[in-house]
Amino acid sequence: MKTMASDASKINMFSFFKLPAVWWTGVRLRHIDEKKAIVTVRHRWINQNPFKSLFWAVQGMAAELSTGAMVMTQIRKSGRKISMLVANNNANFSKKATGTITFTCEEGHLISDAIQKTIETGEGQTIWMKSVGVNEEGIVVSTFNFEWTVKIKS
């Protein structure tokens, strides 16, 4: 049986080769299971904006990874060829992001139904997933919502 740590390590290695901006800006998957994923990123010179806080796009990459990693993992577990794509997203920024920011998505339970429906019907399915970023004090700095589409490949 694969451990959650090995899934996180594999996805982090995937980001090195396939998503280099994620890797070089310090975005790292720390935990993943079927219900929740946790991603961290630390504010550094390479990922900051002119206001000396974490650039909004880096926050978006971390938030997207916390949702997309679960989608990727559940697609792989299905054993089927299924495409995935972000169709829409929105975000809210409520505090300057400095220090280590932790993005958590706890909506993995939505994925399996969408995957099952696309397998059964052959039609694309969509799900909205939320990721919340908090600073080291536990204060919310940003909230992202991603509309993921999944569709069985023909």
Stockholm file with secondary structure:
# STOCKHOLM 1.0

chainA/1-154         MKTMASDASKINMFSFFKLPAVWWTGVRLRHIDEKKAIVTVRHRWINQNPFKSLFWAVQGMAAELSTGAMVMTQIRKSGRKISMLVANNNANFSKKATGTITFTCEEGHLISDAIQKTIETGEGQTIWMKSVGVNEEGIVVSTFNFEWTVKIKS
#=GR chainA/1-154 SS CCCHHHHHHHHHHHHHHHCHHHHHTTCEEEEECSSCEEEEEECCGGGBCTTSSBCHHHHHHHHHHHHHHHHHHHHHHHTSCEEEEEEEEEEEECSCCCSEEEEEECCTHHHHHHHHHHHHHCSCEEEEEEEEEECTTSCEEEEEEEEEEEEECC
#=GC SS_cons         CCCHHHHHHHHHHHHHHHCHHHHHTTCEEEEECSSCEEEEEECCGGGBCTTSSBCHHHHHHHHHHHHHHHHHHHHHHHTSCEEEEEEEEEEEECSCCCSEEEEEECCTHHHHHHHHHHHHHCSCEEEEEEEEEECTTSCEEEEEEEEEEEEECC
//
